[in-house]
Amino acid sequence: MIFRVGVTVSGKLCSSFVFASQRSYLKWVIGPFRKLQKEYGDLNKSEYPLPGLRIGDKCRVHGEGPDIFTIEGIVKYNSPNRYGFLLDSGVVEDVHKCY
Protein backbone atom coordinates (compact mmCIF):
# COMPACT_ATOMS: atom_id res chain seq x y z
CA MET A 1 0.00 0.00 0.00
CA ILE A 2 1.31 3.46 -0.93
CA PHE A 3 -0.02 6.54 0.87
CA ARG A 4 -0.26 9.76 -1.15
CA VAL A 5 -2.47 12.11 0.94
CA GLY A 6 -2.25 13.02 4.61
CA VAL A 7 -4.81 14.92 6.67
CA THR A 8 -4.48 16.46 10.10
CA VAL A 9 -7.70 17.03 12.04
CA SER A 10 -7.87 19.48 14.93
CA GLY A 11 -10.53 20.68 17.34
CA LYS A 12 -12.04 18.43 20.01
CA LEU A 13 -10.36 15.57 18.10
CA CYS A 14 -6.69 15.83 17.16
CA SER A 15 -5.54 13.09 14.81
CA SER A 16 -3.86 12.35 11.49
CA PHE A 17 -5.16 10.14 8.71
CA VAL A 18 -3.55 8.84 5.51
CA PHE A 19 -5.00 7.86 2.12
CA ALA A 20 -3.78 6.08 -0.98
CA SER A 21 -5.30 8.65 -3.35
CA GLN A 22 -7.11 11.96 -3.59
CA ARG A 23 -10.25 10.02 -4.47
CA SER A 24 -10.15 7.92 -1.29
CA TYR A 25 -9.55 11.11 0.73
CA LEU A 26 -12.59 12.82 -0.85
CA LYS A 27 -14.76 9.75 -0.11
CA TRP A 28 -13.62 10.01 3.52
CA VAL A 29 -14.55 13.72 3.66
CA ILE A 30 -18.16 13.09 2.62
CA GLY A 31 -18.56 9.98 4.80
CA PRO A 32 -16.45 9.26 7.89
CA PHE A 33 -15.28 12.86 8.39
CA ARG A 34 -18.89 14.06 8.59
CA LYS A 35 -19.57 11.39 11.22
CA LEU A 36 -16.56 12.62 13.21
CA GLN A 37 -17.92 16.18 13.00
CA LYS A 38 -21.27 15.01 14.37
CA GLU A 39 -19.49 13.27 17.26
CA TYR A 40 -16.83 15.91 18.06
CA GLY A 41 -18.39 19.15 16.79
CA ASP A 42 -16.56 21.70 14.66
CA LEU A 43 -13.33 20.16 13.31
CA ASN A 44 -10.66 21.68 11.10
CA LYS A 45 -8.75 19.59 8.56
CA SER A 46 -5.51 20.25 6.70
CA GLU A 47 -4.62 18.18 3.64
CA TYR A 48 -1.02 17.67 2.51
CA PRO A 49 0.84 15.43 0.04
CA LEU A 50 2.80 12.40 1.26
CA PRO A 51 5.96 11.14 -0.48
CA GLY A 52 4.44 7.77 -1.46
CA LEU A 53 6.82 5.55 0.52
CA ARG A 54 6.48 1.77 0.42
CA ILE A 55 8.00 -1.30 2.06
CA GLY A 56 11.72 -1.48 1.28
CA ASP A 57 12.15 2.29 0.87
CA LYS A 58 14.58 4.30 2.96
CA CYS A 59 13.15 7.20 4.95
CA ARG A 60 13.76 9.76 7.62
CA VAL A 61 11.38 10.45 10.49
CA HIS A 62 10.38 13.91 11.71
CA GLY A 63 11.98 14.39 15.12
CA GLU A 64 14.67 11.70 14.62
CA GLY A 65 17.39 13.93 13.16
CA PRO A 66 19.49 12.66 10.25
CA ASP A 67 18.94 8.94 10.94
CA ILE A 68 17.86 6.92 7.91
CA PHE A 69 15.60 3.90 8.32
CA THR A 70 14.30 1.14 6.06
CA ILE A 71 10.55 0.51 5.99
CA GLU A 72 9.96 -3.17 6.77
CA GLY A 73 6.19 -3.33 7.12
CA ILE A 74 2.88 -1.54 7.52
CA VAL A 75 0.87 -1.53 10.74
CA LYS A 76 -2.85 -0.76 10.77
CA TYR A 77 -4.06 0.98 13.91
CA ASN A 78 -7.51 0.38 15.44
CA SER A 79 -8.96 3.34 13.57
CA PRO A 80 -9.80 3.64 9.87
CA ASN A 81 -7.19 5.37 7.71
CA ARG A 82 -4.55 5.27 10.46
CA TYR A 83 -1.34 3.44 9.60
CA GLY A 84 2.26 3.23 10.74
CA PHE A 85 5.46 2.03 9.17
CA LEU A 86 7.48 -0.70 10.92
CA LEU A 87 11.08 0.46 10.60
CA ASP A 88 14.29 -1.57 10.70
CA SER A 89 14.96 -0.07 14.14
CA GLY A 90 11.99 -2.10 15.43
CA VAL A 91 9.93 1.05 16.04
CA VAL A 92 6.58 1.84 14.41
CA GLU A 93 6.17 5.46 13.29
CA ASP A 94 3.01 7.05 11.93
CA VAL A 95 3.09 7.18 8.12
CA HIS A 96 2.67 10.96 8.11
CA LYS A 97 5.92 11.38 10.10
CA CYS A 98 8.08 9.57 7.52
CA TYR A 99 9.69 11.26 4.54
N, C-alpha and C positions, 0 to 999 in steps of 0.2 A: 504494500500500500504506500502510495506517495501522497504527501499532504502539500497542498498548494495555497490554501487560504487559512489564515488565523483570525480569530475574533476575540477581543477582550470585552467582557461585560462588567459594568460597574453600577453601583447603586446599592440596594439592600442585598444583592448577590454580586460577589466579585469572583469571576472565574474566566478561564480561557478555553476556547474550543478550537478544533482544527478540522479542515474539510479537504477532500481530495480535489474538488473543483469549485468554480464559482457557482455552477448550477446546484451542487449539493448544499452550498452555503445558502443560496437564495431559497431553497426548499425549507431549510431550517428556520429562516427568518419568518416565513409565513405559517409555519407549523409550531415546532417546539419553542421557538423564541417567544411567540405570542403566549404560549402556556406559561412560560417563566414570568412574563410580564404580569399575567393575571395573579400568579402566586406571590411575586415579590414586589409588585408595583412598578413605578417608573424606573426603567433600566436604560442605561446608555450602552451602545456597542461601538467598537472601533475595529474596522476590518483592515488587514494588512497582508501582503504577500509573504509566503514561506518559500524557502529555497528548494523545496522538492527533494529532500534527502530520502534515501532508502537504505535498507540493510546492506552493509558492506561499505557504505560511504564513510569518509572521514569527516569529522565536524569539530567545531568548538562549541562551548556552552557559555551563555551569558553568565558572568559571575565567577568563572573558573579560570580567568586569565588566559595565557597563551597555550594551555594544554590542548592537545589534539587527541580525539577519541575516535574509535571505530564503532559504528552502529552495528550491534549484533542481533537485535530483535526489536519487536514492537510489543508494547504492553497496553492492553485496553483497561482503562479504569472503570469503576462501577457507575459511570455516567455516560450517556451518549455523546459522541464526538469529543471524547477526552482520551488522549493517547500519550504514551511516553515511549522514549527510545531506551532500550537496554544497551548500555555502553560497555566497551571492553574493560572498563574499570570495575564493572559489577554493579554500578549505580544506574538507576532509572531516572532520566530527566524528562520533563515535559517536552513534547515535540516543539512547542513554540519557543523554547529556550535554546534550541540547537540551530547552529548556522554553519 
